[in-house]
Amino acid sequence: MKAFFFTSSIIRYSGTVIADSVPYHPNISELSRKTGVVRDILLRMIDLLRRADILIALRQNSAPTGYLTKPEKIYLNNTALMYALSNNDNPETGTLRETFFANQLSQQHRLTLPYEGDFMVNNKWVFEIGGKNKSQQQIRNTINAYLVKDDIITGYKNIIPLWLFGFLY
């Protein structure tokens, strides 16, 4: 029972931090200090939360995949968790968009963190996520790059509406 309470308090604390971040770039040393959990155990807990589909952890493609490797970005698994765990009533819109995209594609595809853009899918396609006014500036020199925009109805060339990814799940 003690282990369950301890784990649930870590989930609640880290979930709140992630839900309120834009997106969450984990500082494992600081998170370890704030929660009172040793670094190795904290990384193991993050890995277990990832395996339980509570978190989505992204690493660079070339990074080792063991649980002792710190993820570069962490998202909650879905937007409903963001609303449930956030301290404010309206989580950051950009994080909601990226969380939705990651949730929809992570079920059947491998997501990694590219050098340019927000997500690399299956080591081939790069996606930049944004609102309707987002430009292609961040992916202009990238091959197989797509701009995913929220608040648009139709796409054109390499611009895809965010809502279409909801059909992938």
Secondary structure as GFF3:
##gff-version 3
##sequence-region A 1 169
A	DSSP	alpha_helix	2	19	.	.	.	ID=ss1
A	DSSP	alpha_helix	28	35	.	.	.	ID=ss2
A	DSSP	alpha_helix	39	51	.	.	.	ID=ss3
A	DSSP	beta_strand	55	58	.	.	.	ID=ss4
A	DSSP	beta_strand	73	76	.	.	.	ID=ss5
A	DSSP	alpha_helix	79	85	.	.	.	ID=ss6
A	DSSP	alpha_helix	93	106	.	.	.	ID=ss7
A	DSSP	beta_strand	111	112	.	.	.	ID=ss8
A	DSSP	beta_strand	119	121	.	.	.	ID=ss9
A	DSSP	beta_strand	125	130	.	.	.	ID=ss10
A	DSSP	three_ten_helix	137	139	.	.	.	ID=ss11
A	DSSP	beta_strand	145	149	.	.	.	ID=ss12
A	DSSP	beta_strand	159	161	.	.	.	ID=ss13
A	DSSP	three_ten_helix	162	167	.	.	.	ID=ss14
###
